[in-house]
């Protein structure tokens, strides 16, 4: 799978969030991810070469089966809508699709509506604002998807709505969702990744467990639950089929993005529901780690473990660190070695192969770390403070 685009893709944020989601939610799926964004790109290409060069070298060379394209932020030229500029975009975008389909007829392409220019937390630079221009470009992308039978992902509308909600409660951090108005930070790009995943019908469910405390009967979805003996009110093991998506809720901007969106509800549900417990407070531990204290009422309604600090979210965080690491290696291999070192040097090709091998080793660690582990759970009455 190749992510293609301009500087917003080049940030390797929404793309790496998407990769980590796929790897943790479907740990047995074998997909290679390549991140081929280049700052300043338009449908004609840019600093990395003309569009023909960019596609051949940075997309087709990887023999993709899936490709995403997000272009438009630079193409619209940061000015009011101009029909001539728009025509250049529509013609160029159509040629990209035709070139990709000609090279790989079975290639599955997701075309992405340009992500927002932030006209929410700060006044527009001109009447109507630049994001309104991007929406017109996005409408073309949507219509092209319908004509060419492509997948369409709207990374603008949902992000704008979440930004409005965030701005209403915390303007200072809402600005940080997209500090320079063009390049969203991790919080804003997490929202973008969510919209891309929704366009792919990505499932919310990590796992679901329901236990009756009276009968000690359990059932689960995407997990195997076994009740065990122990000194808790309830003891059991779970062997889930997936990990939750780690989100850094200690980052106030990321936390605001999560609070202002449906990310957890739509994409990150690892639920535990325990019914028929006597009233009171209960502490939950997984392995040797305390997860939290909950009332019987809260447990009966169900808690989302993906929103808590658990061994599973810590494991998922390590997966994401490997995602970032292998992408960093690939970036430097591509941009600082392949494109900058003279091809006449006899050591270039071995160096590139060595960097590829190093990246492959990191990916193996990523995939190994993404495999779920059997976990021991214990629920016991919470100690009363005197």
Secondary structure, 3 states (H helix, E strand, C coil): CEEEECHHHHCCCHHHHHHHHHHHHCCCCCCCCEEEECCCCECCEECCEEHHHHHHHHCHHHCCCEEEEECCCCCCCCCCCCHHHHHHHHHHHHHHHHHHHHHCCCCEEEEEECCCCCCCCCCCCCCCCHHHHHHHHHHHHHHHHHHHCCEEEECCHHHHHHHHHHHHHCHHHHHHCCCCCCCCCHHHHHHHHHHHHHHCCCCCEEEEEEEECCCCEEEEECEEEEECCCCCCEEEEEEECCCCCCCCCCCHHHHHHHHCCCHHHHHCEEEEEEECCCCCEEEEEECCEEEEEEEHHHHHHCEEHHHCCCHHHHHHHHHHHHHHHHHHHHHHHHHHHHCCCCCCCCHHHHHHHHHHHHHHHHHHHHHHHCCCCEEEEEEEECCCCC
